[in-house]
Amino acid sequence: MNLLSQRMFTRIFIVLSGCLLLVPLQADAPSRRFELKAESPEFWKLIDHNAQLTRVGAGFGFTEGPVWDPAGFVYVSDEVQNKIYRLYLDGRKEEVIALGDPDGNTYDWQHRLLDCASVLRAIISVTLDGHFTVLSDRYEGKKFNSPNDVIIGPDGAAYFTDPTLDLVEGQKQEIPFQGVYRLDEKGNVRLLTKELTQPNGLAFSPDGKHFYVDDSEKRNIRVYDVASDATLSNGRIFGEEPGGKDDGVPDDGVPDGIKVDKKENLYITGPKGIWVWDAQGHHLGTIIVPEQPANLAWGDADYRTLYITATTSVYRLRTKAQGFVPYLHH
């Protein structure tokens, strides 16, 4: 699948008479109904049969990068409106910063908000009052492609993916591959792997021994063993989310955002919603979401709620699982 095809699935395209037309989903006209589809009885140990999906906020362009704050709001990137917002549970939105194509976000150990700033081709920190500092924008003197998602590792360093998915049209790709990197507190950048075609979402296991990263173009998830110095080894395919066809039209959605619960079950965006996997690579079931999700985050006081950024909206779903939130564990 080429780059255009990948963005087609992620940004919701429709194939019509041989042409590709971009059709944004309207907040009041979702493309499908919420459904919990189990592939294994184990799914119901994580999600209640009667769990209800609720919409927290709507009217966005394309949502990404959710981060829960204990003050009772979620940070949300809007890649179309080019802003990061604070979204409160009553649906109220506050603009934090206007920034070209913000993407994945995380808190670090100092409770700073880190953002993948696609247009700046950088990892930045953002203050409460909307100012930013570039933490890194280069590897070996060459500009990153378009940083996509970022997490905090068990060592406190930032780990991020750098595909070409949001490389600004007309700008030169300076690094001849799409890498996964580690950025330490001193600003040092280390390449961890360059074997993925379009690396996107990423996550550590709770014990820090496994590192997951998905490839949106190949539609699979890889897992690596992690050494004490953060070196990755033994990369292998963990699972695949190939999608299918509905009435001849390919399912929307590719592997993108990843989150893990404390028992190392994985929640990964994919065709039609959130695919739930156990640590052995078994697909337990799918949370079918009305709009195609791109990312998700654990939230609420007990971190048992999934906040899901899905196209024009943000949804929430209570679970039986307790989320693993890397920046809280140090």
N, C-alpha and C positions, 0 to 999 in steps of 0.2 A: 504493500500500500504506500503510495507516495504521500508527500507532505500535504498537498491539497486535499487528498482524500481523508487524511487524518483530521484536518481542521473541519472538513465537511461533517464528519461524524460528531465532533466535539461541539461545533457551533450550530448544529441543526440545519442541514440543508435538505432540500427536496429535489429529487430527480424528476424533471418534467420535460417531455418532448426532446430529450437529448441535451437539455441545458441544465445548469446548476443554478438554482435560485435560492438566495438567502432569505429564509422566512423566520423572523424572530417569533418565539412563542409569546402570546399575550398572557398577562397575569390572570385574566379571567377565562382563558380558554386553553387549559392544559391539554397535552396531547394524549394522555392516558389516565387511568384511574390508579390510585394507590392500592397496592396489593402486597401481601406477604406470601411468597412462593417458596415453600420448603422443598429441598432436594434430599434432606435427611432429617430424621427426628431430632437430631442434635440442634437443629436450627431453633427449635422451640425452647431450648434451654437458655437461649440468648435473647430471643424476641418473644414477647407474649402474644398469644393468638389474637387477643383483642386490642393490641397496641394501635393507637391512632396517630396518624401523621397530621400535624397542624402547620399552617403557614404563618411564620412570624412576620415576614415582610415581603412586599411585592413592588413592582414598578422599576426594577433594575434593568440594566442593559444585558450584562452577562456577569454572573456572580462567581467569585472565586475566593480562596484564601481565608476561610473562617477561623477565627481565634476567639475563644470564650474568655471573658474577663469576669472575675468574681464580683465586680460591681454591678453585674446584671445586664451586660450587653455583649454583642458579638461584633468583632471587627470583620468587615466584609470588603473585599476588593470588587470594584466594578470595572471590568476591562473595556467596556464600551463607553461608559460615562467618564472614564479615566479619573476615578476618585476612590479613596478609601473612606468608608463610613463606619460609624458606630451605630449598630442597630439594636434597639431596645425591644424587650419582649412585648411591649404594647404596639410595636410597629413603627415607633418614632425613629427617624434617621437623623444623624448629625454628621456633617461632612468633616473629615479630619484633614485631608490633604487632597489637592488636585495634582495628579501625577500620571504621565503617559503610561497606560497599560500596566497597572499594578497587578500582581498575580499572587502566588502563594505567600503566606505569612506565618510567623510563629513568634512567641515570646522566647527570650533567652533567659539565662539564669538571673540576670539583673532586672528582669521584667521589662526589658526594652522590646518594642515591636520591631521585628525584622521583616522586610518585604523584598520580594523578587521584583525589581523594577525593570520590566522588559525593555522599555524605550531607552532608559539610561544604560541598559545592559550591565546591571550592577546589583549587588546585594546592599541594601541600605537599612539604616535604623530610622525610625520615625518617632518623633516626640508627641506628647499629648496635644500640644498646640499646633501640630502640623508642620514642623520643620524636619528636615531629613539630613542625614550624614551618609556619605558613601563609605561603606566598609571595605568593599573590594569591587573592582570592575575589570580586572585583568588576570590572566594566567600567563606567566613567562613573558610579560610585556605585551600580550595580545588581548584585545577586547573579548569579553565573553560574548556568546551568541545572544541568548535571551533567557536569563535565569528564570526558572519556572516554578519550582517548589523548594521549600527550605524547612529543615527540622533541626532540633538540638540533639546532639548525641549524648551518650552516657559520660563523655569527657567534657561536656560543656561547649564543645566546638559546634559550629554551624555546618550542616551538610546540605548540599543543594545540587539540583540537576540543571543542566545547561543545554537544552535542545535548541533547534532552530525554529521552533514552532511559532514564535512571535518576533523573529528577527525582522526589524523594520524594512519594508520594501525599499530597495535602492541602496541599503547599507551593505558593506562588505563583510562576509564571514571571514574573520581573521584566524580563528582556531579551526583546523581542518577536520574536526570531529565533534561529537556531541557527548560531553563528559559529565561525570559525577564527581563532585569536589568536596573537600573539607577545608573550612576556613576557621583558623584558630583566633584567639582573642588578640593576638599580636598582628593580625592581618596577613598571616602566611597562608597561602593557598596550595593545597596538595591535590593532585589528580588521583582519584581512587580507581576509576575504571572508565574506559572509552569504548566498551564493546557493545553498548546499546545503540540502537538506531535513533530513537527519539525518547530519551529518558524523561520521566515525568514525576509521578508521585514516589515517595520514599518513606521508609519507617524502620525503626529499630525494634527488635523484640524487647520485652521488659528486662530480660537479663543481659542485654547488650551483646549477645553472642551471635545473633542473626541480623542481617541487614537486607531489607526488601526494597526493590526498586522496579517500577514497571516501565514498559516500553509501549508507548501509545501507537506507534506505527506497526510493530510486530504483534500487538494485542496480547502480550504475555507479561508475566511477573517473574522476576528473577530473585533468587535468594543467595546470599553470600555468608560465609563464616567470617567472623570479625576477630582479629588478633588484638592483643592488649595495646598495640601501637596504632590501632585503627586500620591496619592493613586488611584488605579484603582478599579472600581466597575461595576456591571451590565454588565458583559461580555456576548455578544450574537453574533450569526452568522450574519454578514453583507451581505455576498454573497458567492457564490461558483463558481469555475472555473473548472468544471469536465473534460472538454475535451470530445472527442469522438473517433471514429475510422474512418480512411480513408483507404479503401481497406483492412480492417482487421487489420491494424497496428494502435496502439493508437497514438493520436496526441501528439507531443512533447510539452513540456512547462508546467510549474506549476506556481501557485502564488509565486512570488519572490519579485522583487523590487517594491516599492510603492512610488508614488509622488502625490501631491495634488495641485490643483490650488486655487486661492484666493476665489473662490466661493464654495470650498469644493467638487469639482468633483475629483474623484480618477482615477489615471492612474496606472494600475497594470499589470505586466507581467503575461502571462498565455498562454494557448494553442494557437499557431500560431502567437502571437504578444502581443500587449498592449490592455488590456481590459479597457474600459472607463466606469466609474460608476458615478451616481449622489449620493448626500449625503443620499438619502433615500434607497439606495441599488438597484437601477434599472440599469441594464446593458444597456448602451446607444449605444455601438458599439465597434468594434475592429479595431485596426490599425494592419493589417497583415504585418509582416516584413519578408523579404527574408530569414534571418537567425533567429534562435530562440533567443529572447532577454532574458537577466537575470536581467537587471537593467536599470535605466534611471535617468536623471537629467534635471532640467530647466537651460537654458543658454541664451547667447547673452545679449546685454545691457538692453533689456527690459524684459528678462526672459519669453519670449513667444515661445521659441524654446525648443523642447525635444531632448536631446542627449541620444541615445539609445545604450547601450552596448549589442551586439548580436553576440555571439559565436566568430567568427574570425574577426569581424568588429565593427566599431562604425558608427552609422547613425545619421542624424539630420532631424527634421521635424518641420516646422513652424506651429504654432497653432493660433487660435483666442483668446485663454485663456492666462491669465498671471499667471505664476507659483508662488506658495507660497514657499519661500525658508527660512526655519526656522532660520538659523544663521544670516540672514540679518535683522530680526525683533526683536529688543531688545532696 
